[in-house]
């Protein structure tokens, strides 16, 4: 996933990778400050996309 993508593209990517708790697929990753981090959970609402990352970081992307 790239932060340069718009919110809708990020949302589509995350939903496509979400196969539930029983999935054996690797978690989607995001690169921040040249470090790969897994996206463990995400929330999508009308205005925000909230990502909970593997290092206990929360990243909030707000629709402009």
ABEGO torsion letter per residue (X at the ends): XBAABBAAAAAAAAAAABAEAABABBBBBBBBGGBBBBBABBBBBAABBBBBBAAGBBBBBBBX
